[in-house]
Structure formats: C-alpha cells, structure tokens
C-alpha cells in the first residue's frame, strides 16, 4: 500500500522518515540530560535551594515526541495525499520558527541584558549554537522540498 511518504523524492523521504526523527529523539534525550536546577524550594527563604525539576523537560519532551509521532503517522499511515504532505511540511516549518522563538526568549530571560543578549553571540556556548543553527538546515530542506528542488512531489 502506498503512503504519503511515497510521494516524496528520495532525499526528502530519507530526511523526514529517518534523519529528523533521530534528531528529535536526540533533542528529547538532551532535554533531560542537560536539565538545570530551575525551581527554588522557597523564594521566601534567605538562601533558596535550587532543585532539579523534570517538569519542563517532560513538557518539552512530550511535545517533541508527539510532533515526531504526528509526522510519522502522516507520512506512513495515510494514503497518498499531496496537499496533506505540503501542509505537514508547512507545520514543520512553523515548528522551526517556534523553536527559535523559545530559544531566544530563554536566552533573553536568563541574561541580565535581556533581548540584547540574543544578539551578542560571543557569549553563546556550543549548545546554544547548535540549537540556533540546526533549524537553518532543516528549514532549507523543507523549503527546497516544497519548491521542488529535490524533485517534484508526486500526486
């Protein structure tokens, strides 16, 4: 039985079925592995105790997991539908932009300089650079797929 994934040219099919799910899984793992003490036991205490929390990583991981499952269901369990595939890629493009919005808001929130810190890339560590630059590549692949650069989407 043909699926929506069969409409994609070879390179985007490999990207959407294998590469992006692996990277999303990596992101889910790193979300837990790099968690920081984000909550304080009591803000009224003279020396509040930071404690690690799994709440935010769990929310982020569940979002990534659901996004990955949604994408794989669209690609592997739906009958061939070109319009559905184009809308799916469009939603993934929006997800990349919201990824940047969340990243830059987090940088601004955690630096006393606020939004000026987002533009000062000299203080970014390797993790922030990775989070900021990875969507550039994925956006390029998604836009190239929609524009037919890798070949025409069938259907």
N, C-alpha and C positions, 0 to 999 in steps of 0.2 A: 504494500500500500504506500503510495506517495504521500509525503508530508509537506508542510510549508517549507521546511528546511531544504527540500529538493529543488525549490525554486531559485535558491542562491547559487551564484557562481562558486567555484571551488574554494578560493582563498577566503571569502567572507563566511562560507559554510564552516570551514575549519575554525575560523576565529570565533564565530558565535556559538558553535557547539562544543569546542574544546578549550580554546585559549581563554576567553572571557570567563567561563565557569571556574577554571582553575585559578584565575586571578581573583575572582570574587571569593573563592574559598580561602585563598591566601589572606585576603583582606579580613575575612571573618576570624581566622586564626590570629592574625596580628592585632586585631581589635582586643582580644583577650590578653595576648602575650605582652602587650605594651601598656596595659591599663595603669593608670596612676592613682595615687590617693586623691580622690576628688571630693569626698564629703568630709566634713568635720563632725566629730561626735557631738559637740555642742558649741554653737557660736557664742554663747554667753560665757563660756569658760575662759579663764585667764590665759590658759595655754591649750587651745583646742587641739585635739588629737586627730590627725588625718587618718582615715581608714580606707583601704581599698574597697571599691564597690563594683559589683558586677552588673549593676542596673543599667548604666549607659552602654557598656559593651554588649550586654544582652539585647538591648533595643536595637543597636546598630547591626548586630549580627542577625537578628531575626529579620530586619529589613533586607539585608543583603541576601539572606537565604531565600526569602520569599521572592525577591526580584529574580534570582537565579532560577528558581523553580518555575516562576511565571514564564520566563523566557524559554526554558527548555520545553515546557508544555506547549507553548505557542508553536515552537519550531518542530517538535517531534510528535505531538498528539493531535494536531489539527490538520484537516485536509488542505491541500494546496490552495492558498488564497493570497494573491499578490498584495492586495490592499491591506490585509491583516499584517503581512510581513513588513510593509512600509510603515504602518502605524507602530508596530513593535519597535522598529529601529528608531523611529521618532521619539518614542518614550524613553529608549535608552540614551538618546542624545540629551533629552531633558534631565535624565538622571546624572549625566556627567556634569551638567551645569549646576545642579543642586549639590553635587559633590564639592565643587569649587566654592559655592556659597557657604556651605557648612565649614569647610576647611578655613576659609578666610575669616569667617565670623569667629571661629575658635581661636585663630591666631590673634585677632584684634581683642578678643575678650581676655586673653591670658597675658597680654603685654600692656604695661602701663601707658605706652604711647597710643594705644587703641588702633584705629584703622591705619595710622601711619606705619605701623609695624608690618602690615601686609605688603607694603611697597618696598620695605627695607629687607631685601632678600639676603643681605650679608649675614644676618643672624639666623637664617633658616638652617636646620640640621638636615641630614640625609633623608630622614623620614618625611619631613615636610616637603622637600624637593621631590621625592618620589610621589607623594600624594598630589602635588601640584602639577607634575608633568605627565603622569600616566594618562590622564584624560585627554591630553593633546593627541596622543597616538590613537586612542580609541575613537575620539571624535573624527579624526582623519579617515579611519577605516569606515566608520558609519556613514559619513558624508560621501565618501568615494563609492560605497556600495549603493547608496541611493541615487547617485549621479550616473552610475553605470560604468565607472572607471575600471572595475574588475571584470566587467561583463554585464550583460543585461540580466535583470531579474526576470525570470521566466514567468509566464502566466498571463 
